[in-house]
Amino acid sequence: MSRPEHGTELIDTVFGRRAEPVQDLGDQADTVARTCHAMAARFHQGGKLLVFGNGGASTDAQHVAVEFVHPVIVGKRALPALSLTSDIATVTGVANRAGLPEVFAHQIRHLSHPTDIALGISSDGSCENVLRGLRCAAERGLLTVALTGGDGGQIARDASVEHVLVARSDDPRVVKEVHVTAYHILWELVHVFFEHPGVLQREMKS
Amino acid sequence: MTRDRATEDTDAMESLYPFLYSKETDLASVLEQVRQSTVDKAREITSLRATVLERDRSKLTECAHAMAASFAAGGRLLAFGNGGSSTDAQDMASLFLSPAGNEHPLPAIGLTNDIAVVTALGNDIGFEIVFARQIAAWGRQGDIAVGLSTSGNSANLLWAFDKARERGMVTIGIAGYDGGKMAELDSIDHLFVVPSPSVHRIQEAQTTVYHALWELAQAALTTR
């Protein structure tokens, strides 16, 4: 945790640390747009969204699921989305039998269809179980999307991941906040493509 | 829906609504619209965070010191909210209980974590008491109650704050818009209202509020 500079209150330092990584997300707007398009195309084909992450990101996975299933904006379609962190019996069961690295891959193997979308969230981009989940998803033909942080980590560089948004901060709290903005935007703007179904016939890679 | 079925539907839609398929709706223009919207939303949240800091700078520091004092005296944090805010409550509780790095782990519980408890209370009594009843079971004088709501109107939060006040807890409310009914309560010691018309931007700035409270409380505990 960084200490306040002389004459600056800690709270100013804390808030100030957010601005640049958010601006950087704005700079990734092209990737956001292409990711929304690819996700909308999958939903249009009948696909569902599977979301997963560890620690704080496990709560983001649940937040993403409720965002899609129960839209806050009246009139938007409910879309099928599932957090792979919510079934604690399965998470702890798989972790106990096969180890924590398998908890998401196992669920993807048994719950997914090739038209689905896998969204892995990792604040430093190095969570082994998130990477395994994304690799398993890619092998099965799912669209793979990752939200990572820091320098993007191993997940951002992995060939199995088609669309990556990186929150460029080493502070996991800041990374989380950028991720919340990112998935709020992904949710809202996926719906823009539904207003133009003519453009959902093909996906583009970013 | 299969791809063929989707294509048929699209063809049918096109004959019904040809204006949707004019050249202005081609892929490049939709992508550009979405790209610009992303840039706008990123600017919006940064400006909202600046507003929150400006309005609540001293209140945030005071609140963090009250939290540090509670923890130092053996207090625990209970966090609660509905929907997206339930995930913030769980995230906040977990941040205090199991922070990465060298920060102090502190006792904290998310009141939405146990689905058996939540559904039992909701089914047997009513959804408005799912948090109040848990506070009745857990809350002690000097513990901390944190409720998050974007509208500020969630009935189960209003009940929870009343119960927390009755127990002598330190009460913290994190709301949005104009604060809703939470702004009318006298049972909330520290109220933070994120003023935005967007539920999404409100949640994003609320996340910053509890992250800042955590960081400031950690710093206050270190220097105590």
Contacts between the chains, C-beta under 8 A, distances in Angstrom:
chain1	res1	chain2	res2	distance
A	1	B	101	7.8
A	1	B	103	7.2
A	1	B	215	6.3
A	1	B	218	6.9
A	1	B	219	7.2
A	9	B	57	7.4
A	9	B	61	7.3
A	10	B	61	8.0
A	10	B	215	7.5
A	10	B	216	6.2
A	10	B	219	5.8
A	11	B	53	7.0
A	11	B	57	5.8
A	11	B	60	5.8
A	11	B	61	5.8
A	11	B	212	6.4
A	11	B	216	6.4
A	12	B	53	7.2
A	12	B	57	7.7
A	14	B	211	7.6
A	14	B	212	4.9
A	14	B	215	5.4
A	14	B	216	7.1
A	15	B	49	5.9
A	15	B	50	7.5
A	15	B	52	7.9
A	15	B	53	4.5
A	15	B	208	7.0
A	15	B	212	6.8
A	18	B	46	7.2
A	18	B	49	5.8
A	18	B	208	6.3
A	19	B	46	5.4
A	19	B	49	7.7
A	22	B	42	5.3
A	22	B	45	6.0
A	22	B	46	5.1
A	23	B	42	6.6
A	23	B	46	7.0
A	25	B	38	7.7
A	25	B	42	5.3
A	26	B	38	6.5
A	26	B	39	4.7
A	26	B	42	3.5
A	26	B	43	6.8
A	28	B	38	8.0
A	29	B	34	7.9
A	29	B	35	4.3
A	29	B	36	7.5
A	29	B	38	4.0
A	29	B	39	5.1
A	29	B	42	7.8
A	30	B	31	8.0
A	30	B	35	5.9
A	32	B	34	7.1
A	32	B	35	7.1
A	32	B	38	4.5
A	33	B	31	4.6
A	33	B	32	7.7
A	33	B	34	4.1
A	33	B	35	4.4
A	33	B	38	6.7
A	34	B	31	7.1
A	36	B	34	5.6
A	37	B	27	7.5
A	37	B	30	7.6
A	37	B	31	6.5
A	37	B	34	7.6
A	44	B	1	7.6
A	44	B	6	5.6
A	45	B	1	6.7
A	45	B	2	7.6
A	45	B	3	5.6
A	45	B	6	6.1
A	46	B	1	4.1
A	46	B	2	6.9
A	46	B	6	7.6
A	55	B	94	6.6
A	55	B	98	7.4
A	55	B	100	7.8
A	56	B	91	5.0
A	56	B	94	6.4
A	56	B	95	6.7
A	59	B	87	4.1
A	59	B	88	7.3
A	59	B	90	4.7
A	59	B	91	4.2
A	59	B	94	7.2
A	60	B	87	6.9
A	60	B	91	7.7
A	62	B	86	7.8
A	62	B	87	4.8
A	62	B	90	7.7
A	63	B	84	5.0
A	63	B	87	4.1
A	63	B	88	7.8
A	66	B	83	5.6
A	66	B	84	6.0
A	66	B	87	7.5
A	67	B	84	6.7
A	70	B	83	7.1
A	72	B	84	7.9
A	72	B	199	5.0
A	72	B	200	7.7
A	172	B	100	6.2
A	173	B	95	7.6
A	173	B	211	4.2
A	173	B	214	7.6
A	173	B	215	7.3
A	174	B	211	8.0
A	176	B	91	7.4
A	176	B	207	6.7
A	176	B	211	7.6
A	177	B	204	6.2
A	177	B	207	5.1
A	177	B	208	5.8
A	177	B	211	6.9
A	180	B	203	6.5
A	180	B	204	5.1
A	180	B	207	5.6
A	181	B	41	6.9
A	181	B	42	6.8
A	181	B	45	5.5
A	181	B	200	7.8
A	181	B	204	5.1
A	184	B	41	7.7
A	184	B	200	4.0
A	184	B	203	7.3
A	184	B	204	6.8
A	185	B	37	7.6
A	185	B	38	5.5
A	185	B	41	5.5
A	188	B	37	7.8
A	188	B	41	8.0
A	188	B	200	7.0
A	189	B	34	4.6
A	189	B	37	6.1
A	189	B	38	7.0
A	192	B	30	6.5
A	192	B	33	6.5
A	192	B	34	5.6
A	192	B	37	7.4
A	193	B	30	6.4
A	193	B	34	7.7
A	195	B	20	7.4
A	196	B	20	6.6
A	196	B	25	4.6
A	196	B	30	5.2
A	197	B	9	7.6
A	197	B	10	4.9
A	197	B	13	6.0
A	197	B	20	7.7
A	198	B	10	6.4
A	198	B	14	6.7
A	198	B	20	7.1
A	198	B	21	5.0
A	198	B	25	6.5
A	198	B	26	7.9
A	199	B	25	7.1
A	199	B	26	6.9
A	199	B	27	4.3
A	199	B	30	5.5
A	200	B	6	7.7
A	200	B	10	7.5
A	201	B	7	7.2
A	201	B	10	7.4
